[in-house]
């Protein structure tokens, strides 16, 4: 009996030490949280985050960007902000390609012009063009392309706007290899230059699986089997449809 009491006393002592340790840890976390909450820099960052999230939702609510999700709008506003773009500029100048933020071609040319770069074209025929981008700081680079170039083989635009496509291709080449520092985290490539199909950052396997786990009980058994098969087979071309369907439940 005495042995059992001794064992119980030792167990209680161990638990008491553990309680004291957890209490001390909890107090430390509380103190740290209090310091963070009183930090003006952190509060400013949280205020900016909330402001941008609200703004992104307002853009979507306006119906001016019917194919975009609030999360995408947030990413575009933040990426554009890094380059000094206003929110509306970001929304109309940037897009998401293969999970990366990129410029619309016309917007890229406009951005370079706004930064003081001069864009000119020469030797322009239906078969090709030469582009030069220069700046008063001494920068000058030239790029040429012909319509038979392998780089343009995948371009849909070559079938209906070859002149513009060749012009913008040259601009992107120069910007990507010589002026990438001007664009922060924004990619200079466009869809034709990408190796894979365009997949939104929202329509990933991971995001779909997360939504599926949250809404599994709301899905018909046959639909659930169908969705799980798509995920298992990595049918990426169907991810957007599945994501939007789950999101609407």
C-alpha angles and dihedrals in degrees: 000000000000090000090054091050091051090051091050091049091052092048091049090049091052092048091047090054090048091050090050091049093050091045091053090047091049091051090050092051091047090051092048091049090050090052091049093049091051092049109107092206093055092045090051091051092049091048090051091048093052092045092052092047091052091047092050091053091049091055090053093045089055090068088223089118103039097168096049131093123218091248090056092048089052092053092049093049092049094045092048091047089060088063095043096259119150115239095257091047089053093050094050099035102043135060139175118251122176090342094308129106111241141169126258105240096245091046092052091055090046092051093052091049091050089053091056101263120139119218120200136169131211141170087032117172135144087271101053151328143221120221129197125192117191141169135198088245088073099264114142129160132167130204130182132195136180126208092243092057115128087229090070097042094100096043117118090191091066088072096059109013109024095155094055093041093055092046094050092043090059092047091051092048092054093042093048098048101033110019105034090119089071094064106052112201094350117111120231096206125096132214095272090056094052119098096221141039120285109267121176118235085242097054098066127134090246094053092047092050090050092051090046092055090051097046104030093115091055095056126089113247093243092050091048092054090048093051093046090052091052091051093046092051093045092234093176094176088068098045095093093052092047093046093051092046092052092044091055095055 
